């Protein structure tokens, strides 16, 4: 497989998904394949550490999304009301 693009759940209760993603990606990706995963910044350090269990880190990209007044951005809420 050349590439994996994933958007694991953001709440911390799902943090183990990052270890699972790392394990699966290391088994199925071709050499120099890419694993691209979206995450919020609240648990970024732990997500990166878990990906690093089985994968090498190359770079980080940032996508800025505007927040509208109707969105709840309280940490730990998963962005829902």
Secondary structure as UniProt FT lines:
FT   STRAND          3..6
FT   HELIX           12..14
FT   HELIX           16..28
FT   TURN            31..32
FT   STRAND          34..37
FT   TURN            42..43
FT   HELIX           44..51
FT   TURN            52..54
FT   TURN            69..70
FT   TURN            75..76
FT   TURN            78..79
//
